[in-house]
Amino acid sequence: MAKTYKAVEVTAPGNLRIVERPIPEPDKGQVLIRVEACGICHTDSLTVEGQFPGLSFPRVPGHEVAGRIEAVGSGASAWSAGQRVGVGFFGGYDGHCELCRRGDFINCKNLTVSGISVDGGYAEMMLADANAVVSLPDSLKAVDAGPLLCAGVTTYNALRNAPLRSGDLVAVQGVGGLGHLGIQFARRMGFRTVVIAIEKEKLARELGASSYINAETEDPAAALQRMGGAKVILATAASSRSMGPLIAGLAPRGRLVVVGASAEPIQVDAVQLLFGARSIEGSLTGTAIDIEDTLAFSVAQNVRPIIEMVPLEHAAEAYARMMRNEARFRIVLTTGQ
């Protein structure tokens, strides 16, 4: 039996390398996962580029992890060897801070983040907090499950937690790693789904959009107002500059829900917020049970990511392609298991 496993670790900002590590034993409350697939997410840049505050190297990135349990530590009896499981961005919580005591685990003051505060899934093996592990449906392939553990739950939660009713107008900005899933979720939740993008009308309609706005040739906000105004605009593109003008396309009491991260500030016209009681909010991924809800809905409604599969050994090249916006629409690393 092998005593080591391959991992892709960041040794310094921008430096990814493949190493051999000894296979660890899970501590109390942990499980050891044999990774089968791990999606590459733009958030991985926080690790690879060394941008996350307090990050220490070496660190293995990756938070869209699907595989099987290899070993179970004490205190993790809810899981057993051989089970199909996954781990997302949410890597565990302390259970003691005020927010945890109030049940708001995703905002734990000492949140464990897979691939950032602990080693993630760019590897053949991964240790995980048992509280962060999710069960994978048998009908869902590991390579399809990976992106749903982050991009999926992020868009699913943002929509299901918004004040929406079936038939409401929902606009999805962007058709990328987040957007192509957000479109599918919005349509299958029963919303009138309009997509705002450039040169992606055919794909947007194939994914379920009932209407399409070409942001290059028309004013998205004006187009939305002609439709009656959007109850929610799901902003998935990592472009704060393009988000601010969309507020004018919201219906009264409408919300711009931001899930795409960008370093630039969002420019806001306060008058548009005041008159019409419009608002802006962010939505950050979800807990383990939120992910299981996402997977169950995805199976029931046939929501799947559009993926490219790349062997783990080519992780550095795949990451670079993702950063150049060349992925269609999620690159998933595979280990050959």
C-alpha positions as a Markdown table, in Angstrom:
| # | Residue | x | y | z |
|---|---|---|---|---|
| 1 | Met | 0.0 | 0.0 | 0.0 |
| 2 | Ala | 1.3 | 3.4 | -0.9 |
| 3 | Lys | 2.7 | 5.5 | 1.9 |
| 4 | Thr | 2.8 | 8.8 | 0.0 |
| 5 | Tyr | 0.5 | 10.9 | -2.2 |
| 6 | Lys | 0.9 | 13.6 | -4.8 |
| 7 | Ala | -0.1 | 17.2 | -4.0 |
| 8 | Val | 0.2 | 20.4 | -5.8 |
| 9 | Glu | 1.4 | 23.0 | -3.3 |
| 10 | Val | 2.1 | 26.7 | -3.4 |
| 11 | Thr | 5.6 | 27.3 | -1.9 |
| 12 | Ala | 5.6 | 31.1 | -2.6 |
| 13 | Pro | 3.2 | 33.5 | -4.4 |
| 14 | Gly | 2.8 | 32.3 | -8.0 |
| 15 | Asn | 4.8 | 29.1 | -7.5 |
| 16 | Leu | 2.9 | 25.8 | -7.9 |
| 17 | Arg | 4.8 | 22.5 | -7.8 |
| 18 | Ile | 4.0 | 18.8 | -7.4 |
| 19 | Val | 5.4 | 17.1 | -4.3 |
| 20 | Glu | 5.2 | 13.8 | -2.6 |
| 21 | Arg | 3.8 | 13.8 | 0.9 |
| 22 | Pro | 3.4 | 11.1 | 3.5 |
| 23 | Ile | -0.2 | 9.9 | 3.9 |
| 24 | Pro | -1.5 | 11.4 | 7.2 |
| 25 | Glu | -3.8 | 9.9 | 9.8 |
| 26 | Pro | -6.9 | 11.8 | 10.5 |
| 27 | Asp | -7.0 | 13.5 | 14.0 |
| 28 | Lys | -10.0 | 13.7 | 16.2 |
| 29 | Gly | -13.0 | 15.1 | 14.3 |
| 30 | Gln | -11.3 | 14.6 | 10.9 |
| 31 | Val | -11.7 | 12.4 | 7.9 |
| 32 | Leu | -9.1 | 11.5 | 5.3 |
| 33 | Ile | -10.5 | 11.8 | 1.7 |
| 34 | Arg | -9.0 | 10.1 | -1.3 |
| 35 | Val | -9.6 | 12.9 | -3.9 |
| 36 | Glu | -11.1 | 12.0 | -7.2 |
| 37 | Ala | -11.8 | 15.5 | -8.6 |
| 38 | Cys | -11.2 | 19.1 | -7.6 |
| 39 | Gly | -12.6 | 22.1 | -9.4 |
| 40 | Ile | -10.4 | 25.1 | -10.1 |
| 41 | Cys | -12.0 | 28.3 | -8.8 |
| 42 | His | -11.0 | 32.0 | -9.2 |
| 43 | Thr | -10.9 | 32.2 | -5.4 |
| 44 | Asp | -7.9 | 29.8 | -5.5 |
| 45 | Ser | -5.9 | 32.9 | -6.6 |
| 46 | Leu | -6.1 | 34.1 | -2.9 |
| 47 | Thr | -3.8 | 31.1 | -2.2 |
| 48 | Val | -1.7 | 30.9 | -5.3 |
| 49 | Glu | -1.0 | 34.6 | -5.5 |
| 50 | Gly | -0.6 | 34.9 | -1.7 |
| 51 | Gln | -3.3 | 37.5 | -1.4 |
| 52 | Phe | -5.2 | 36.1 | 1.7 |
| 53 | Pro | -4.2 | 37.9 | 5.0 |
| 54 | Gly | -2.2 | 35.6 | 7.3 |
| 55 | Leu | -1.7 | 32.9 | 4.6 |
| 56 | Ser | 1.2 | 30.6 | 5.4 |
| 57 | Phe | 3.2 | 28.5 | 2.9 |
| 58 | Pro | 3.4 | 25.8 | 1.7 |
| 59 | Arg | -0.3 | 25.4 | 1.1 |
| 60 | Val | -2.3 | 23.1 | -1.2 |
| 61 | Pro | -5.2 | 25.1 | -2.9 |
| 62 | Gly | -8.6 | 23.7 | -3.8 |
| 63 | His | -12.1 | 23.9 | -2.3 |
| 64 | Glu | -14.3 | 22.0 | -4.8 |
| 65 | Val | -13.3 | 18.5 | -3.7 |
| 66 | Ala | -15.1 | 15.2 | -4.4 |
| 67 | Gly | -13.9 | 11.8 | -3.5 |
| 68 | Arg | -14.2 | 8.9 | -1.1 |
| 69 | Ile | -13.4 | 8.6 | 2.6 |
| 70 | Glu | -10.2 | 6.7 | 3.1 |
| 71 | Ala | -10.0 | 6.8 | 6.9 |
| 72 | Val | -12.0 | 8.2 | 9.8 |
| 73 | Gly | -10.7 | 9.9 | 13.0 |
| 74 | Ser | -12.2 | 9.5 | 16.4 |
| 75 | Gly | -15.3 | 11.7 | 17.0 |
| 76 | Ala | -16.3 | 11.5 | 13.3 |
| 77 | Ser | -18.5 | 8.4 | 13.5 |
| 78 | Ala | -21.1 | 9.9 | 11.2 |
| 79 | Trp | -18.8 | 9.0 | 8.3 |
| 80 | Ser | -17.3 | 5.7 | 7.2 |
| 81 | Ala | -14.6 | 4.5 | 4.9 |
| 82 | Gly | -15.7 | 4.2 | 1.3 |
| 83 | Gln | -18.4 | 6.8 | 1.5 |
| 84 | Arg | -18.7 | 9.3 | -1.5 |
| 85 | Val | -18.2 | 12.8 | 0.0 |
| 86 | Gly | -17.2 | 16.3 | -0.9 |
| 87 | Val | -15.8 | 19.5 | 0.7 |
| 88 | Gly | -16.4 | 23.0 | -0.4 |
| 89 | Phe | -15.0 | 26.5 | 0.5 |
| 90 | Phe | -16.6 | 26.1 | 4.0 |
| 91 | Gly | -14.0 | 24.0 | 5.8 |
| 92 | Gly | -15.4 | 24.0 | 9.4 |
| 93 | Tyr | -16.2 | 26.4 | 12.3 |
| 94 | Asp | -15.1 | 26.8 | 15.9 |
| 95 | Gly | -18.5 | 26.4 | 17.4 |
| 96 | His | -17.7 | 28.9 | 20.2 |
| 97 | Cys | -17.8 | 32.4 | 18.8 |
| 98 | Glu | -20.9 | 34.5 | 19.1 |
| 99 | Leu | -21.9 | 34.0 | 15.5 |
| 100 | Cys | -21.6 | 30.2 | 15.8 |
| 101 | Arg | -23.6 | 30.3 | 19.0 |
| 102 | Arg | -26.3 | 32.0 | 17.0 |
| 103 | Gly | -26.2 | 29.4 | 14.3 |
| 104 | Asp | -24.5 | 31.6 | 11.7 |
| 105 | Phe | -21.7 | 29.1 | 11.0 |
| 106 | Ile | -20.7 | 30.5 | 7.6 |
| 107 | Asn | -19.7 | 33.8 | 9.3 |
| 108 | Cys | -17.7 | 32.1 | 12.1 |
| 109 | Lys | -15.0 | 34.5 | 13.3 |
| 110 | Asn | -12.5 | 31.6 | 13.0 |
| 111 | Leu | -13.9 | 30.0 | 9.9 |
| 112 | Thr | -11.8 | 27.2 | 8.4 |
| 113 | Val | -11.4 | 27.7 | 4.6 |
| 114 | Ser | -10.4 | 24.8 | 2.5 |
| 115 | Gly | -7.3 | 25.5 | 0.5 |
| 116 | Ile | -6.5 | 28.7 | 2.4 |
| 117 | Ser | -6.4 | 28.1 | 6.1 |
| 118 | Val | -5.9 | 24.4 | 5.7 |
| 119 | Asp | -4.6 | 22.3 | 2.7 |
| 120 | Gly | -7.2 | 21.7 | 0.0 |
| 121 | Gly | -8.0 | 19.4 | -2.9 |
| 122 | Tyr | -5.2 | 19.9 | -5.5 |
| 123 | Ala | -4.0 | 16.5 | -4.3 |
| 124 | Glu | -4.6 | 12.8 | -4.2 |
| 125 | Met | -5.5 | 13.0 | -0.4 |
| 126 | Met | -7.0 | 15.6 | 1.8 |
| 127 | Leu | -7.8 | 15.9 | 5.5 |
| 128 | Ala | -11.1 | 17.5 | 6.3 |
| 129 | Asp | -13.1 | 18.6 | 9.3 |
| 130 | Ala | -16.0 | 16.2 | 9.7 |
| 131 | Asn | -18.4 | 19.1 | 10.1 |
| 132 | Ala | -17.6 | 20.4 | 6.7 |
| 133 | Val | -18.0 | 17.1 | 4.8 |
| 134 | Val | -21.0 | 16.5 | 2.6 |
| 135 | Ser | -22.5 | 13.3 | 1.2 |
| 136 | Leu | -22.5 | 13.0 | -2.6 |
| 137 | Pro | -25.6 | 11.6 | -4.4 |
| 138 | Asp | -24.8 | 8.3 | -6.1 |
| 139 | Ser | -26.1 | 9.6 | -9.4 |
| 140 | Leu | -23.7 | 12.6 | -9.4 |
| 141 | Lys | -20.3 | 12.1 | -10.9 |
| 142 | Ala | -17.3 | 13.4 | -8.9 |
| 143 | Val | -16.2 | 15.7 | -11.7 |
| 144 | Asp | -19.7 | 17.2 | -11.9 |
| 145 | Ala | -20.0 | 17.5 | -8.1 |
| 146 | Gly | -16.8 | 19.4 | -7.7 |
| 147 | Pro | -18.0 | 22.8 | -9.1 |
| 148 | Leu | -21.4 | 22.5 | -7.4 |
| 149 | Leu | -19.6 | 22.5 | -4.0 |
| 150 | Cys | -18.6 | 26.1 | -4.5 |
| 151 | Ala | -19.9 | 27.8 | -7.7 |
| 152 | Gly | -23.1 | 25.8 | -7.3 |
| 153 | Val | -24.0 | 26.5 | -3.7 |
| 154 | Thr | -22.9 | 30.1 | -4.1 |
| 155 | Thr | -25.5 | 30.8 | -6.8 |
| 156 | Tyr | -28.1 | 28.4 | -5.5 |
| 157 | Asn | -28.0 | 30.0 | -2.0 |
| 158 | Ala | -28.0 | 33.5 | -3.3 |
| 159 | Leu | -31.3 | 32.8 | -5.2 |
| 160 | Arg | -33.1 | 30.7 | -2.7 |
| 161 | Asn | -32.4 | 33.1 | 0.1 |
| 162 | Ala | -33.6 | 36.2 | -1.9 |
| 163 | Pro | -37.1 | 37.5 | -1.4 |
| 164 | Leu | -38.4 | 36.0 | -4.6 |
| 165 | Arg | -41.6 | 34.3 | -5.8 |
| 166 | Ser | -42.1 | 32.0 | -8.8 |
| 167 | Gly | -42.5 | 34.1 | -11.9 |
| 168 | Asp | -40.4 | 37.0 | -10.7 |
| 169 | Leu | -37.9 | 38.6 | -13.1 |
| 170 | Val | -34.4 | 37.6 | -12.2 |
| 171 | Ala | -31.4 | 38.8 | -14.2 |
| 172 | Val | -28.1 | 36.9 | -14.2 |
| 173 | Gln | -25.0 | 39.1 | -15.1 |
| 174 | Gly | -22.4 | 37.0 | -16.8 |
| 175 | Val | -22.1 | 33.5 | -18.3 |
| 176 | Gly | -19.0 | 32.1 | -16.7 |
| 177 | Gly | -18.2 | 29.6 | -13.9 |
| 178 | Leu | -20.8 | 31.1 | -11.6 |
| 179 | Gly | -23.2 | 32.5 | -14.2 |
| 180 | His | -23.8 | 29.4 | -16.2 |
| 181 | Leu | -25.0 | 27.6 | -13.0 |
| 182 | Gly | -27.0 | 30.6 | -11.8 |
| 183 | Ile | -28.9 | 30.7 | -15.1 |
| 184 | Gln | -29.9 | 27.0 | -14.7 |
| 185 | Phe | -30.9 | 27.4 | -11.0 |
| 186 | Ala | -32.9 | 30.5 | -11.7 |
| 187 | Arg | -34.9 | 28.9 | -14.5 |
| 188 | Arg | -35.5 | 25.7 | -12.6 |
| 189 | Met | -36.7 | 27.7 | -9.5 |
| 190 | Gly | -39.4 | 29.1 | -11.7 |
| 191 | Phe | -38.1 | 32.6 | -12.3 |
| 192 | Arg | -38.3 | 34.6 | -15.5 |
| 193 | Thr | -34.6 | 34.5 | -16.3 |
| 194 | Val | -32.9 | 37.2 | -18.3 |
| 195 | Val | -29.1 | 37.0 | -19.0 |
| 196 | Ile | -26.8 | 40.0 | -19.3 |
| 197 | Ala | -23.7 | 39.2 | -21.2 |
| 198 | Ile | -21.7 | 39.8 | -24.4 |
| 199 | Glu | -21.8 | 37.4 | -27.4 |
| 200 | Lys | -23.3 | 34.5 | -25.5 |
| 201 | Glu | -27.0 | 34.6 | -26.4 |
| 202 | Lys | -27.1 | 31.1 | -27.9 |
| 203 | Leu | -25.6 | 29.5 | -24.8 |
| 204 | Ala | -27.6 | 31.6 | -22.4 |
| 205 | Arg | -30.8 | 30.4 | -24.0 |
| 206 | Glu | -29.6 | 26.8 | -24.1 |
| 207 | Leu | -29.0 | 27.1 | -20.3 |
| 208 | Gly | -32.6 | 28.3 | -19.8 |
| 209 | Ala | -32.7 | 32.1 | -20.3 |
| 210 | Ser | -36.0 | 33.4 | -21.5 |
| 211 | Ser | -34.5 | 36.7 | -22.5 |
| 212 | Tyr | -31.1 | 38.0 | -23.3 |
| 213 | Ile | -29.5 | 41.5 | -23.1 |
| 214 | Asn | -26.3 | 42.2 | -25.1 |
| 215 | Ala | -24.4 | 44.5 | -22.7 |
| 216 | Glu | -22.3 | 45.7 | -25.6 |
| 217 | Thr | -25.1 | 47.0 | -27.8 |
| 218 | Glu | -27.7 | 48.1 | -25.3 |
| 219 | Asp | -28.1 | 49.6 | -21.8 |
| 220 | Pro | -28.8 | 46.6 | -19.5 |
| 221 | Ala | -30.6 | 48.8 | -16.9 |
| 222 | Ala | -32.9 | 50.4 | -19.5 |
| 223 | Ala | -33.7 | 47.0 | -21.0 |
| 224 | Leu | -34.6 | 45.5 | -17.6 |
| 225 | Gln | -36.9 | 48.5 | -16.9 |
| 226 | Arg | -38.7 | 47.9 | -20.2 |
| 227 | Met | -39.4 | 44.4 | -18.8 |
| 228 | Gly | -40.7 | 45.8 | -15.6 |
| 229 | Gly | -37.5 | 45.9 | -13.5 |
| 230 | Ala | -35.7 | 42.9 | -12.0 |
| 231 | Lys | -36.6 | 41.7 | -8.5 |
| 232 | Val | -33.0 | 40.4 | -8.2 |
| 233 | Ile | -29.9 | 40.8 | -10.3 |
| 234 | Leu | -27.4 | 38.1 | -9.6 |
| 235 | Ala | -24.0 | 39.7 | -10.3 |
| 236 | Thr | -21.6 | 36.8 | -11.2 |
| 237 | Ala | -19.0 | 38.5 | -13.4 |
| 238 | Ala | -15.8 | 39.6 | -11.5 |
| 239 | Ser | -16.3 | 43.2 | -12.7 |
| 240 | Ser | -17.4 | 45.7 | -10.1 |
| 241 | Arg | -17.3 | 48.4 | -12.7 |
| 242 | Ser | -20.1 | 46.7 | -14.6 |
| 243 | Met | -22.2 | 46.1 | -11.5 |
| 244 | Gly | -23.0 | 49.6 | -10.3 |
| 245 | Pro | -25.0 | 50.7 | -13.4 |
| 246 | Leu | -27.2 | 47.6 | -13.1 |
| 247 | Ile | -28.9 | 49.1 | -10.0 |
| 248 | Ala | -30.9 | 51.3 | -12.3 |
| 249 | Gly | -32.5 | 48.1 | -13.7 |
| 250 | Leu | -33.9 | 46.9 | -10.4 |
| 251 | Ala | -37.6 | 47.1 | -9.6 |
| 252 | Pro | -38.6 | 48.9 | -6.4 |
| 253 | Arg | -37.3 | 46.9 | -3.4 |
| 254 | Gly | -35.2 | 45.0 | -5.8 |
| 255 | Arg | -31.7 | 43.6 | -4.9 |
| 256 | Leu | -28.4 | 43.4 | -6.5 |
| 257 | Val | -26.9 | 40.2 | -5.1 |
| 258 | Val | -23.1 | 40.1 | -5.6 |
| 259 | Val | -21.4 | 36.8 | -5.8 |
| 260 | Gly | -18.6 | 37.7 | -8.3 |
| 261 | Ala | -15.5 | 39.0 | -6.5 |
| 262 | Ser | -13.5 | 42.0 | -7.8 |
| 263 | Ala | -10.9 | 44.2 | -6.1 |
| 264 | Glu | -12.5 | 47.4 | -7.5 |
| 265 | Pro | -15.2 | 49.2 | -5.6 |
| 266 | Ile | -18.8 | 49.2 | -6.8 |
| 267 | Gln | -19.9 | 52.7 | -7.8 |
| 268 | Val | -23.3 | 53.4 | -6.4 |
| 269 | Asp | -25.8 | 56.2 | -7.0 |
| 270 | Ala | -27.4 | 56.7 | -3.6 |
| 271 | Val | -30.5 | 58.3 | -5.1 |
| 272 | Gln | -31.3 | 55.0 | -6.9 |
| 273 | Leu | -31.1 | 53.2 | -3.6 |
| 274 | Leu | -33.2 | 55.7 | -1.7 |
| 275 | Phe | -36.0 | 56.1 | -4.3 |
| 276 | Gly | -37.4 | 52.6 | -4.6 |
| 277 | Ala | -35.7 | 51.2 | -1.5 |
| 278 | Arg | -33.3 | 49.2 | -3.6 |
| 279 | Ser | -30.3 | 47.4 | -2.0 |
| 280 | Ile | -27.0 | 45.7 | -2.6 |
| 281 | Glu | -25.9 | 42.6 | -0.7 |
| 282 | Gly | -23.3 | 39.9 | -0.9 |
| 283 | Ser | -23.8 | 36.2 | -0.7 |
| 284 | Leu | -20.9 | 33.9 | 0.4 |
| 285 | Thr | -21.1 | 30.2 | -0.5 |
| 286 | Gly | -22.8 | 28.0 | 2.2 |
| 287 | Thr | -22.4 | 25.5 | 4.9 |
| 288 | Ala | -22.2 | 21.7 | 4.5 |
| 289 | Ile | -26.0 | 21.3 | 4.7 |
| 290 | Asp | -26.5 | 24.1 | 2.2 |
| 291 | Ile | -24.2 | 22.2 | -0.2 |
| 292 | Glu | -26.2 | 19.0 | 0.3 |
| 293 | Asp | -29.4 | 20.9 | -0.5 |
| 294 | Thr | -27.7 | 22.3 | -3.7 |
| 295 | Leu | -26.7 | 18.8 | -4.8 |
| 296 | Ala | -30.1 | 17.4 | -4.1 |
| 297 | Phe | -31.8 | 20.2 | -6.2 |
| 298 | Ser | -29.2 | 19.7 | -8.9 |
| 299 | Val | -29.9 | 16.0 | -9.2 |
| 300 | Ala | -33.7 | 16.5 | -9.1 |
| 301 | Gln | -33.7 | 19.3 | -11.7 |
| 302 | Asn | -30.7 | 18.1 | -13.8 |
| 303 | Val | -28.4 | 21.1 | -13.2 |
| 304 | Arg | -24.9 | 20.3 | -14.2 |
| 305 | Pro | -21.7 | 22.4 | -14.7 |
| 306 | Ile | -20.0 | 22.6 | -18.0 |
| 307 | Ile | -16.5 | 21.3 | -17.4 |
| 308 | Glu | -13.1 | 20.5 | -18.8 |
| 309 | Met | -11.2 | 17.7 | -17.1 |
| 310 | Val | -7.4 | 18.0 | -16.6 |
| 311 | Pro | -5.0 | 15.6 | -14.9 |
| 312 | Leu | -3.7 | 16.8 | -11.5 |
| 313 | Glu | -0.2 | 16.9 | -12.9 |
| 314 | His | -1.2 | 19.8 | -15.2 |
| 315 | Ala | -2.7 | 21.9 | -12.3 |
| 316 | Ala | -0.3 | 24.8 | -12.9 |
| 317 | Glu | -1.2 | 25.1 | -16.5 |
| 318 | Ala | -4.9 | 24.7 | -15.8 |
| 319 | Tyr | -4.8 | 27.4 | -13.2 |
| 320 | Ala | -3.1 | 29.8 | -15.5 |
| 321 | Arg | -5.8 | 29.1 | -18.2 |
| 322 | Met | -8.5 | 29.8 | -15.6 |
| 323 | Met | -6.9 | 33.1 | -14.7 |
| 324 | Arg | -6.8 | 34.1 | -18.4 |
| 325 | Asn | -10.5 | 33.4 | -18.6 |
| 326 | Glu | -10.0 | 30.6 | -21.0 |
| 327 | Ala | -11.9 | 27.9 | -19.1 |
| 328 | Arg | -15.3 | 26.7 | -20.4 |
| 329 | Phe | -16.6 | 27.1 | -17.8 |
| 330 | Arg | -15.0 | 25.1 | -14.9 |
| 331 | Ile | -11.7 | 23.2 | -15.1 |
| 332 | Val | -11.8 | 20.1 | -12.9 |
| 333 | Leu | -8.5 | 18.4 | -11.8 |
| 334 | Thr | -8.7 | 14.6 | -11.8 |
| 335 | Thr | -6.5 | 12.1 | -10.0 |
| 336 | Gly | -7.2 | 9.0 | -12.1 |
| 337 | Gln | -9.0 | 7.3 | -9.2 |
